[in-house]
Amino acid sequence: MRDNEKGPVIGIRHMQALLLFLAIVVNYTARLSVSVAIVAMTDAATTNLDFPEYNWNGVQQSYILSSFYWGYIVTQFPAGFLVRRFGAKAVLLVPTLATAVLSGLTPYCVAWGGWQAFCTIRIVEGLFQGLIFPCIHEHLAKWSPPEDRNRLGAFAYSGADCGSVLAMASSGLIANGSMGWPGIFYVSAGTCGLWCLLWVLFGANNAPSSRLIGSREREHIERSMKRQDGFHAQKIPIPWRAIWSSSPFYALLVVRSAQGWANSTMQLQTPSYMHGVLEMDIKSNALYSALPFLAMWGMSYVYLVFADVAMSRQWMSLTTLRKSINTVSYWGPAAALIGIGFLDKSQTTLAIALMTINAGLNAGSGIGSILTIIDMSPNHSGMLMAIVNGIGNIFPLLTPLLVGVIVTESDSRSQWQIVFAMTAVVFFIGNLVYLIWGTTDQQAWDAEDYLQAKDPESESNAHQMEFKSRTDSEAKADIKAE
């Protein structure tokens, strides 16, 4: 089934989005399963007594949970340069392959070096995974025509929700099974390795370089993005001064930093909260911890359908659409988090329901603000994502440490109230800044020739050429008059 103007209804651009979805799934599973694994590793009585148990205190566990982000933020900025230089196909392969190797080595390293070795493994894994999202954004910008951007982008980023579901739901089951908690890391290693094979076979940096794409789809993608022949071979200079003096860019930075804070609280601290305050065992803990992310995964497609219908029927502008969805996905969870803090073990069902609603509403943040980066600057989206994700992930580095300071007794409801209230305030302020200064308008500094137009030497040469042309014209006119 084909559309003469839009190319194939299902094409290679959709395959690229599927590969990005799977990349996020396998890497997120490897990243987040540690929050369940650490419960099994420190409380063997609730899982499998055949495997070692470690007597790590709350502070040491906080170091393990946060150590991933110590490395993660370091490579965000370099990732922007690497993906511009080598392309997403090469750069995205490296962190996933490294994650496969490191996951497989984790049980042996922990047995040898304890929690310090665990932290080291997590730091190195974070260093590699810091390359991922600048690559994802750069790849989406290369492959996503404007009319497909919501669909392809939201689908690719829904891999984070799927990965969270798998990490929370499967980890407890694996830890209770014959492989014990080491099996959590071995399964992650296998899935990451399988994705690497698929990426090598089917991934491509852009439409013209793909050996699988048809001419109709290739022309549609390049035409819709207004790219001339040879576009992908040129190196567009980065307008640093214009970016760092852009109000919409700062609004984007603030709103994504708020999401980073909230994500680290929801993803890494949920198992500890449910185990401590709600007194749930590791198996049910893992399954119920997965429910919010299952809701998030499902709701991401609800938001996607709404966005498609709203744009096709022109109910609102793209900026209004993104801000509306982002408001629901930030301020709704802020209210739910306040409510969660007032519940205890006698209200387990209500607590799980609120956490599920919280996560489901938050699923709109992908369409609400992540894709705004590509809207504002498709030519520099990888670098912008590197900056935004790098700064935004300073907070996931700090929040586990902050929780470790605040929550000195894991079963203290009042201490968890403080954690959830702080996250709600961050959600509220982050979205408010985005509402005031955010926009989806493509920025003037995204133009390929933006710096050339502003270059004094170029302007001087242009003036000289204009003067020479005018002088020649006047001379010819004088000769003709004579």
TAWODA-V507033 format. One record per pair of residues at least 12 apart in sequence whose ideal C-beta (glycine too) atoms are under 7 Angstrom apart, sorted by the first residue. I is the first residue (numbers start at 1). J is the second residue. D is the distance in whole Angstrom. If there is no record, write none. Layout:
i->(I | I)
j->(J | J)
d->(D | D)
This chain:
i->(2 | 6 | 7 | 7 | 7 | 8 | 8 | 8 | 11 | 12 | 12 | 12 | 12 | 13 | 13 | 13 | 13 | 13 | 13 | 15 | 16 | 16 | 17 | 17 | 17 | 19 | 19 | 19 | 19 | 20 | 20 | 20 | 20 | 20 | 21 | 21 | 21 | 21 | 22 | 22 | 23 | 23 | 23 | 23 | 24 | 24 | 24 | 24 | 24 | 24 | 25 | 25 | 25 | 25 | 26 | 26 | 26 | 26 | 27 | 27 | 27 | 27 | 27 | 28 | 28 | 28 | 28 | 28 | 29 | 29 | 29 | 29 | 29 | 30 | 30 | 30 | 30 | 31 | 31 | 32 | 32 | 32 | 32 | 33 | 33 | 33 | 33 | 34 | 35 | 35 | 35 | 35 | 36 | 36 | 36 | 36 | 36 | 36 | 37 | 37 | 37 | 37 | 38 | 38 | 39 | 39 | 39 | 39 | 40 | 40 | 40 | 41 | 41 | 41 | 42 | 42 | 42 | 43 | 46 | 46 | 47 | 47 | 47 | 47 | 48 | 48 | 48 | 50 | 51 | 51 | 51 | 52 | 54 | 54 | 56 | 58 | 58 | 59 | 60 | 62 | 62 | 62 | 62 | 63 | 64 | 64 | 64 | 64 | 65 | 65 | 66 | 66 | 66 | 67 | 67 | 67 | 68 | 68 | 68 | 69 | 69 | 69 | 69 | 70 | 70 | 70 | 71 | 71 | 71 | 71 | 71 | 71 | 72 | 72 | 72 | 72 | 73 | 73 | 73 | 73 | 73 | 74 | 74 | 75 | 75 | 75 | 76 | 76 | 76 | 76 | 76 | 76 | 77 | 77 | 77 | 79 | 79 | 79 | 79 | 79 | 80 | 80 | 80 | 80 | 82 | 83 | 83 | 83 | 83 | 84 | 84 | 87 | 88 | 88 | 88 | 88 | 89 | 89 | 89 | 91 | 91 | 92 | 92 | 92 | 93 | 93 | 93 | 94 | 94 | 95 | 95 | 95 | 95 | 96 | 96 | 96 | 97 | 98 | 99 | 99 | 99 | 99 | 100 | 100 | 100 | 100 | 102 | 102 | 102 | 103 | 103 | 103 | 103 | 104 | 104 | 104 | 105 | 106 | 106 | 107 | 107 | 109 | 133 | 133 | 134 | 134 | 134 | 134 | 136 | 137 | 137 | 137 | 137 | 137 | 138 | 138 | 140 | 140 | 140 | 140 | 141 | 141 | 141 | 142 | 142 | 143 | 143 | 144 | 145 | 145 | 145 | 145 | 146 | 149 | 149 | 150 | 150 | 150 | 150 | 150 | 151 | 151 | 153 | 153 | 153 | 154 | 154 | 154 | 154 | 154 | 157 | 157 | 158 | 158 | 158 | 161 | 161 | 161 | 161 | 161 | 162 | 164 | 164 | 165 | 165 | 165 | 165 | 168 | 168 | 168 | 168 | 169 | 169 | 169 | 171 | 171 | 172 | 172 | 172 | 172 | 172 | 173 | 174 | 175 | 176 | 206 | 207 | 207 | 208 | 225 | 236 | 236 | 237 | 238 | 238 | 239 | 239 | 239 | 242 | 243 | 246 | 247 | 248 | 248 | 248 | 248 | 248 | 250 | 251 | 251 | 251 | 251 | 252 | 252 | 252 | 252 | 252 | 253 | 253 | 254 | 254 | 254 | 255 | 255 | 255 | 255 | 255 | 255 | 255 | 256 | 256 | 256 | 257 | 257 | 257 | 257 | 258 | 258 | 258 | 258 | 259 | 259 | 260 | 260 | 260 | 260 | 261 | 261 | 261 | 261 | 262 | 262 | 262 | 263 | 264 | 264 | 264 | 264 | 265 | 265 | 265 | 266 | 266 | 268 | 269 | 269 | 270 | 271 | 271 | 272 | 273 | 274 | 274 | 276 | 276 | 277 | 277 | 277 | 277 | 277 | 278 | 278 | 278 | 279 | 288 | 291 | 291 | 292 | 292 | 292 | 292 | 293 | 295 | 295 | 295 | 296 | 296 | 296 | 296 | 299 | 299 | 300 | 300 | 303 | 303 | 303 | 303 | 304 | 307 | 307 | 307 | 318 | 318 | 319 | 319 | 322 | 322 | 322 | 322 | 322 | 323 | 323 | 323 | 325 | 325 | 325 | 326 | 326 | 326 | 326 | 326 | 326 | 327 | 327 | 328 | 328 | 329 | 329 | 329 | 329 | 329 | 329 | 330 | 330 | 330 | 331 | 331 | 331 | 332 | 333 | 333 | 333 | 333 | 334 | 334 | 334 | 336 | 336 | 336 | 337 | 337 | 337 | 337 | 338 | 338 | 338 | 339 | 340 | 340 | 340 | 341 | 341 | 341 | 341 | 344 | 369 | 372 | 372 | 373 | 373 | 375 | 375 | 376 | 376 | 376 | 377 | 377 | 378 | 379 | 379 | 380 | 403 | 406 | 406 | 407)
j->(216 | 220 | 216 | 217 | 220 | 214 | 216 | 217 | 217 | 210 | 212 | 213 | 217 | 143 | 144 | 148 | 152 | 217 | 221 | 202 | 139 | 143 | 152 | 155 | 156 | 198 | 199 | 202 | 203 | 136 | 139 | 140 | 156 | 159 | 155 | 156 | 158 | 159 | 159 | 195 | 92 | 96 | 159 | 195 | 136 | 156 | 157 | 159 | 160 | 163 | 159 | 162 | 163 | 166 | 96 | 191 | 192 | 195 | 96 | 99 | 129 | 132 | 192 | 159 | 160 | 163 | 164 | 167 | 163 | 166 | 167 | 188 | 191 | 99 | 103 | 188 | 192 | 68 | 129 | 163 | 164 | 167 | 267 | 167 | 171 | 184 | 188 | 65 | 65 | 267 | 268 | 271 | 167 | 168 | 171 | 172 | 271 | 286 | 171 | 175 | 181 | 184 | 61 | 64 | 271 | 275 | 282 | 285 | 175 | 181 | 282 | 53 | 54 | 181 | 54 | 56 | 61 | 282 | 281 | 282 | 175 | 176 | 181 | 282 | 175 | 176 | 180 | 180 | 180 | 181 | 182 | 111 | 114 | 115 | 115 | 404 | 410 | 404 | 115 | 400 | 401 | 403 | 404 | 119 | 115 | 118 | 119 | 122 | 268 | 400 | 397 | 400 | 401 | 119 | 122 | 123 | 122 | 125 | 126 | 126 | 393 | 396 | 397 | 123 | 126 | 397 | 123 | 124 | 125 | 126 | 127 | 130 | 126 | 129 | 130 | 393 | 130 | 390 | 393 | 394 | 397 | 127 | 130 | 127 | 130 | 131 | 130 | 134 | 386 | 389 | 390 | 393 | 386 | 387 | 390 | 130 | 131 | 134 | 135 | 386 | 134 | 382 | 383 | 386 | 131 | 134 | 135 | 138 | 382 | 382 | 383 | 205 | 135 | 138 | 139 | 205 | 203 | 204 | 205 | 131 | 135 | 132 | 135 | 199 | 196 | 199 | 200 | 128 | 131 | 128 | 129 | 131 | 132 | 192 | 195 | 196 | 196 | 128 | 125 | 128 | 129 | 192 | 189 | 192 | 193 | 196 | 121 | 124 | 125 | 185 | 188 | 189 | 192 | 185 | 186 | 189 | 121 | 121 | 185 | 182 | 185 | 121 | 385 | 389 | 382 | 385 | 386 | 389 | 156 | 373 | 374 | 381 | 382 | 385 | 381 | 382 | 152 | 153 | 156 | 374 | 374 | 378 | 381 | 205 | 206 | 207 | 221 | 374 | 220 | 221 | 224 | 225 | 224 | 371 | 374 | 304 | 307 | 308 | 367 | 371 | 304 | 308 | 366 | 371 | 374 | 300 | 303 | 304 | 366 | 367 | 366 | 370 | 297 | 300 | 301 | 293 | 296 | 297 | 300 | 363 | 297 | 267 | 293 | 290 | 293 | 294 | 297 | 286 | 289 | 290 | 293 | 286 | 287 | 290 | 184 | 286 | 282 | 283 | 285 | 286 | 287 | 286 | 187 | 282 | 283 | 232 | 221 | 222 | 232 | 378 | 379 | 448 | 451 | 380 | 383 | 445 | 450 | 451 | 445 | 445 | 443 | 437 | 376 | 437 | 438 | 439 | 443 | 437 | 433 | 434 | 437 | 438 | 369 | 372 | 373 | 388 | 438 | 388 | 391 | 430 | 433 | 434 | 326 | 369 | 430 | 431 | 433 | 434 | 438 | 369 | 388 | 392 | 391 | 392 | 395 | 430 | 426 | 427 | 429 | 430 | 365 | 392 | 392 | 393 | 395 | 396 | 395 | 399 | 423 | 426 | 423 | 426 | 427 | 396 | 395 | 396 | 399 | 400 | 399 | 419 | 423 | 292 | 359 | 400 | 403 | 419 | 289 | 285 | 289 | 410 | 416 | 288 | 289 | 410 | 411 | 344 | 345 | 411 | 413 | 416 | 345 | 348 | 351 | 345 | 352 | 352 | 356 | 355 | 356 | 358 | 359 | 359 | 356 | 359 | 360 | 359 | 360 | 362 | 363 | 360 | 363 | 363 | 366 | 325 | 363 | 364 | 367 | 367 | 321 | 325 | 367 | 375 | 440 | 439 | 440 | 367 | 368 | 369 | 372 | 440 | 434 | 435 | 438 | 364 | 367 | 368 | 364 | 365 | 368 | 369 | 431 | 434 | 431 | 435 | 361 | 364 | 361 | 362 | 363 | 364 | 365 | 368 | 427 | 430 | 431 | 427 | 428 | 431 | 361 | 358 | 361 | 362 | 427 | 424 | 427 | 428 | 354 | 357 | 358 | 358 | 420 | 423 | 424 | 420 | 421 | 424 | 354 | 354 | 355 | 420 | 416 | 417 | 420 | 421 | 413 | 434 | 438 | 440 | 385 | 388 | 440 | 442 | 440 | 442 | 443 | 443 | 446 | 446 | 446 | 448 | 446 | 419 | 418 | 419 | 419)
d->(7 | 6 | 5 | 4 | 4 | 7 | 7 | 5 | 4 | 6 | 5 | 4 | 6 | 5 | 7 | 7 | 7 | 7 | 6 | 6 | 7 | 5 | 4 | 5 | 5 | 6 | 6 | 6 | 6 | 5 | 6 | 7 | 4 | 7 | 6 | 5 | 7 | 4 | 7 | 5 | 6 | 6 | 7 | 6 | 7 | 7 | 7 | 3 | 5 | 6 | 4 | 5 | 4 | 7 | 7 | 5 | 5 | 5 | 6 | 6 | 6 | 6 | 7 | 7 | 5 | 3 | 6 | 7 | 5 | 5 | 5 | 6 | 7 | 5 | 5 | 4 | 6 | 6 | 6 | 7 | 6 | 4 | 6 | 4 | 4 | 5 | 6 | 7 | 6 | 7 | 5 | 5 | 7 | 6 | 4 | 6 | 5 | 5 | 6 | 7 | 5 | 5 | 6 | 6 | 6 | 6 | 5 | 7 | 4 | 4 | 6 | 7 | 5 | 5 | 6 | 5 | 7 | 7 | 5 | 4 | 4 | 5 | 7 | 5 | 6 | 6 | 4 | 6 | 4 | 6 | 7 | 7 | 7 | 7 | 5 | 6 | 7 | 5 | 5 | 5 | 6 | 7 | 3 | 6 | 6 | 5 | 6 | 6 | 5 | 4 | 6 | 4 | 5 | 4 | 4 | 5 | 4 | 6 | 4 | 6 | 6 | 5 | 4 | 5 | 6 | 6 | 4 | 6 | 7 | 3 | 4 | 7 | 4 | 6 | 5 | 6 | 7 | 5 | 5 | 6 | 6 | 6 | 6 | 5 | 3 | 6 | 5 | 7 | 5 | 5 | 3 | 7 | 5 | 7 | 5 | 6 | 4 | 4 | 7 | 5 | 5 | 5 | 4 | 3 | 7 | 5 | 5 | 5 | 5 | 6 | 7 | 4 | 4 | 5 | 4 | 6 | 5 | 6 | 5 | 6 | 5 | 7 | 4 | 7 | 6 | 6 | 7 | 7 | 6 | 4 | 5 | 5 | 5 | 5 | 6 | 6 | 5 | 4 | 6 | 6 | 6 | 5 | 5 | 4 | 4 | 7 | 6 | 6 | 5 | 5 | 4 | 4 | 7 | 7 | 6 | 4 | 7 | 5 | 4 | 4 | 6 | 5 | 6 | 5 | 5 | 5 | 4 | 7 | 7 | 6 | 7 | 5 | 5 | 4 | 6 | 3 | 6 | 5 | 6 | 6 | 5 | 5 | 4 | 7 | 4 | 7 | 7 | 7 | 7 | 6 | 4 | 7 | 6 | 6 | 6 | 6 | 5 | 6 | 6 | 7 | 6 | 7 | 7 | 5 | 7 | 6 | 7 | 4 | 5 | 5 | 4 | 6 | 6 | 4 | 7 | 5 | 4 | 4 | 6 | 6 | 5 | 6 | 4 | 5 | 4 | 5 | 6 | 6 | 4 | 4 | 6 | 6 | 6 | 4 | 5 | 6 | 5 | 5 | 6 | 2 | 6 | 7 | 6 | 6 | 5 | 5 | 4 | 6 | 6 | 7 | 5 | 5 | 5 | 6 | 6 | 4 | 5 | 6 | 4 | 6 | 6 | 5 | 6 | 6 | 6 | 5 | 7 | 7 | 5 | 5 | 4 | 4 | 7 | 6 | 7 | 6 | 6 | 5 | 6 | 6 | 4 | 7 | 7 | 5 | 5 | 6 | 6 | 4 | 7 | 6 | 5 | 5 | 6 | 4 | 6 | 7 | 5 | 6 | 7 | 2 | 5 | 7 | 4 | 5 | 5 | 5 | 4 | 6 | 6 | 5 | 5 | 7 | 6 | 7 | 6 | 3 | 4 | 7 | 6 | 7 | 5 | 7 | 7 | 6 | 6 | 7 | 5 | 6 | 5 | 6 | 6 | 6 | 6 | 3 | 5 | 7 | 7 | 6 | 6 | 6 | 5 | 5 | 6 | 5 | 5 | 6 | 5 | 5 | 5 | 7 | 3 | 6 | 5 | 5 | 4 | 4 | 6 | 6 | 4 | 4 | 4 | 4 | 6 | 6 | 6 | 4 | 5 | 7 | 6 | 7 | 5 | 7 | 5 | 5 | 5 | 7 | 5 | 7 | 6 | 6 | 7 | 6 | 6 | 4 | 5 | 4 | 7 | 6 | 3 | 5 | 6 | 6 | 6 | 7 | 6 | 6 | 6 | 5 | 7 | 3 | 5 | 5 | 5 | 6 | 4 | 7 | 6 | 6 | 4 | 4 | 5 | 5 | 6 | 4 | 4 | 5 | 5 | 6 | 4 | 6 | 4 | 5 | 4 | 7 | 6 | 5 | 5 | 5 | 6 | 6 | 6 | 4 | 4 | 6 | 5 | 6 | 7 | 6 | 6 | 7 | 4 | 7 | 7 | 6 | 5 | 6 | 4 | 7 | 5 | 7 | 6 | 6 | 5 | 6 | 7)
